[in-house]
């Protein structure tokens, strides 16, 4: 089965590195015209230059800061005033690590603004063109914390389930327009973000980063971390015509790490 996204427009959040960039690379490889969305313009320019162009696409970028909701609203509203997209990949930088008792009310509010409000607003801005065209793919980059809390990631554990509930509700309302809404539940992947999180944990444990990652990998039935390109393959499938009957789903990609069977 070949996944062909030629002629489709995609927007991918948090796409200058890690899983976001891996998803953008794969969508572009399948022929989609990709707009990268992140806050650092220089990094965006560099990432756009890396995107493949097998169908002669013209990729672009939009600089917006997910952590400044008012500014984010203005930038996104301006972009979608005369544009649309067929594929929206919601992906934001994750909140700072830490336990429940370490976080203040301000921390919870900031995480809600970044992880929930930006996703809802961006999706709302993208929906009209999808409804008009009778095609849309909304893919939320999420976490296994929806099913089982992850130690030291309290903010993610608490806010991401709200996004999942919102996505399930939305999927029922927009399915008749040919729009699907799905969440990818992310396991352990070898990315810059994971190294940042685990470096702090390793320091507290008095071990090296590589030793800590090796311990974590032993918890995964596949006995390894995932490769970012493997993540991109799943996202590209969910973005395709072939995935038209998959919606409202929480789909884990974790090497078998999730303990529950629901």
PyMOL commands that set and color helices and strands:
alter all, ss='L'
color gray80, all
select helices_A, chain A and resi 18-29+41-50+69-80+100-102+105-133+144-146+154-177+192-205+209-218+228-238+241-243
alter helices_A, ss='H'
color red, helices_A
select strands_A, chain A and resi 9-13+33-38+60-63+87-90+136-143+179-186+249-253
alter strands_A, ss='S'
color yellow, strands_A
deselect
rebuild
show_as cartoon
